[in-house]
Amino acid sequence: MTQNSINIAIVQMTAVDSLAANLAQFELIFNSIKNQQSYQTEILAPSVISTSPDLICFPENCLFLRIKSSDPIEGFDLSHSSFLWISEWAKKLGSCIHLGAVPLIIEGKLYNSSMWFGKDGSIQAGYQKIHLFDIALEGQAPIRESDVFARGQVPVIREFNGWRIGESICYDVRFSELYSYYAYNNVDLILIPSSFLVETGQAHWEVLLRARAIESQCFVVASAQVGVHRSLKHIGSERRTFGNSMIVDPWGAISLNLGNEEGVQIYTLHKEAIQKVKNQIPMPDHRRLNVDIKK
């Protein structure tokens, strides 16, 4: 069934290197939505959630966030007990649940992959991250995501309640050709779940999210990890992430920003906002280059 509007619950959390601890955060979030109470009220308003979400969006690394780089990353398969537990919550809430990225085993390889849980309890793998985070910031140890994960090969567009949703994950946001593909295919919404570093987040996060919304003339929903992630396995080890989970509208305006605190907030997206922008600046009529995604 096509909907002219959808209600998005955007989640900001501080995951750690413990599946049990992260699932405890999930339960707090799910109960806050079920009981129509805000999970975190210091910076978010209103304090009462009055609308049931169609889609609940979690950030990257929501089930496991590696804090010490030498630690192995355990992969999940589609029959994992945590997925079954989340699918039960999807049925209870009557909402689709999107996990921004988890370490998923597909045909013997480990991918940084999104997951979709239907309100009927169905469980599906989503998009596998194409651009892996291999970087070396000045003064910091290099980070090489490709040492652990295989690279995804293709963009993913999902039809959801009549909305066309393009998927991406964190570091993907720097590669405009992926989003040009989504724009060329007329998506209504792009998901960019993330675990952005503080240094790069301060410099690049907002400008990249707004650029992706403007160039694609669609909504951007970017749920993010936030704060200090203290290891439960290695006392004294910690990581920091930037937070500032955002919803950006097709004009490039920030509709919602969760700042630097954990929380969940629901926001309604309206398709008319997309058409209003395209009526003023008809970019789809002006495109001259077809985007060929290399495999």
N, C-alpha and C positions, 0 to 999 in steps of 0.2 A: 504494500500500500504506500502510495506516494504521500509525503508530508511536506507542506510548505515551511514548516519549522520543526526543529528538533532540539531537545533539551540535552545539553552536554554537561556531565559532571567531570570536572578537571581536578586531578589529584596531585598534590605535592607531598612528597614523603622523604624520610631520611632512612634509606635502607642500609642494612649492614651485612656482614658475612655470615648470616645465620638465617636459614629458611624459616625456622620456627618463629624467630623474632619478627621477621618481615610479615609472616602470615598473621601474627598478632596485630600488627598495624593494619593489615587488610580488614581484620574483623572489626576494629574500631571504626574504620571508614564505612564499611558496609552497614554496621549498626547505626551510625549517625544518619546515613541515607534512609534506612528503613524506618527509623524513629523520627525522621524529619527534623533533625537537630544538627547544627553546624558542628563539625569535628574540631574546628579551631576558630575562635571568635575575636582574637585580639585585633586583627587587621581586616578581617572579612566581614562584610555586611550583605544581607541581613543575617542575624544569628540563627534564624529558623529557616530551614529548607522547606519551601512550600510547593515544590514541583518535583515529580518523579523523573529521573533521568531516562532518556532513551539509550544513552551510551555513556559508560563510565570509562574514563581514560587514565591509565596509570603510566608512570614514566618508564624510561629505560632502566634496566637492572633492578626491577621492582621485587623480584623474588630472591635475588642474590647479587650483592655488590662486593666485588673483590677489593679488599683494602690493602693487603700485602701482596705485591706483584708476584712473589714466588709461589703463592698458593695455587693449587690446581682449581679449575672450575668444573664442577660436576654438571654434566648435561642432563636434561630432562627429556623423557620421551612422552608421546601423547597420552600414555596411560598412567602417567605419574599421579600419585594420590593428591597432590596439591591442586592439580588441574581439576580433578573430580570434585574437590571441595569448593573450588571457585565456581564451577558449573552449577553446583547446588545453590550458591548464593545468587547467581544470575537468574535462576528460576524463582527464588524467593522474592527478589527485587523486581522481577519482570523487566530487567534491563539487559542490554548487551554490554559485555565487559571486554575492554581492549587492554591487554598487557603490552606496554610499549616495547619491551624487548626482554627476552629470557634466553639462556643458553639451551638451545633445542637441538636434539639429535635428529637428523634427517638423512636417511640412507647411509648411516655410519659416519657422517660428518657433523661437526658442531657448528651451528650458525647462531648469530645474534639475531633472533627472530621475534617478531610480534606474535601474539596469540589472540584469537577471537573466541568469545564464549557467547552463544546465543541465549536469548531469554527462555528458550526451550531446553537449555542445558547442553546444547551441541558444543563440541570442542573442535577448533580448526587452527592449524598453523596459518600465519599470515604472511608478512613480508620479511625476507631475509636481507639484512643490511648489506648494501652494495659497497659503500665507501668505508673501509675499516680505518680505525683511529691509530695511525702510526705517526707519532709526532715527537719532537724533541724541543721543548721550551727551554730557553736560557735559564740556567741555574737549577734545572730539575732533571731527574732521571728520565730517559726516553720511555715512551709508552708505545707498545706494539700490539695492537689488537689482533693483527694477522698472525701472531705467534700462536694464538689460541683458536681463532675462528676462521672458517672458510668464508669466502666472499659470496654474497648473493649475486644473482645474475640479472634479474628482471624487475622493473617497477611493478607495483600491484595497485590496481584500482578496484575497489569493492563497492558494490551497490548496496545501500543501506537505507531502507524506508524512502526510496526514490532519490536519495542523495548519492552522488558519486564521490567517493572518498579515496584520495591518493595517499599512499603510505610512505613514510621515510623514518629514519632513526638518527638523531643526534648529529654526528659528523657529516651526514648526508647534506645538511643544511647549507654547507659551503659550496655545493656543486650545482650550479644553476641549470645545467642541462637536464637533470632529473626533474626539476620543477617545470622547465619548459615543456617536457614531455607531458606532464600532468595538465599544464595550461592548454596545450594543443588538443588534449583529449577532454577538455571542458569539465574538469572536476569542480565540485562545489566546496570541497573541504579538503585540507591537507593536514595530516597528523605528523607532528615532529616531537615524539617523546625523547627525552634527553637526560644526560648526566653531565652537564657542562662544567668544566673547570671554572674556578672563580676568576682567574686571570683572563681567560678568553671570553668568559661570560660578560665581564665588565666592559670589554672592548667591543664585542661583536654580536652578542645574543640578540638584543632588541633590534638592531639595524638589519640583521639577517632575517629575522622573523617577519618584520614589516616589509622588507623587500620581496620575500616570497609571496606574501599576500597581495601586494601591489601588482607584481608582474603576472601573477596567475589569476587575479581578479576573483579571489575566493577567500573563504575563511581559513585561518590557520589556528590549530589547537596544539599547543606545545606544553605538555605536562612534564615536569622536571624534578629531579632529585635536588635536595636542598640541605645546606648546613654542614655540620661536622659528623662524619660517619666514623664512629669509634669501633674498632675491631672487637668482637667477642671471642676471637681465637687468639689474638696476640695483643696483650695488654700494652698500651702505649702507642699502638699503630692507629693512624687515622687518615682520612681523606676529607677534602672539603669540596662541595659543589655549590653552584651559583644560585639555584632556585629561580625565582621570578617566572614561574609558569604563567603562560599568557594565552589569551584568545585575542586574535587580531582580525579585524573585519576586512572586507574586500577593498576598502578605500585606504587601508593601511593604518587605521586608528586602533589603538589598544582598547579593547572592550573590557578586559579583565586582566589583572596582574596580582598574583598571590604573594608577591614580595619574597621575604626570606624566612617565612615560617611554614611549618607543616600545616596542611589543611586540605579541604575539599570544598568546592563551590560549584553551583549549578548555574548555567547560563543558557539562554535560548537563542538559537541562531535562526534567522529568517531568510528564506531564499530571495525575497524581494530586494534585499540589500545587494545581492549579487547582480541582479538585473539592472538595478538603479545605476550601479557603477558602469556596467557594460553599455547602457544606453548613452551615458555621457562620453565615455571613451571606448569606442567599439574595437578593442584590440583583436578579437577573433576575426574580424573582417580584414584586418591589416597584416595578419601574419604572412610572411613570405618564405620562411624556412621551416621545413619539416624536420623534426628531431628524430635522429636515428640512434637509438641506444645501442652502443657496442656491447657485444657479449664476449 
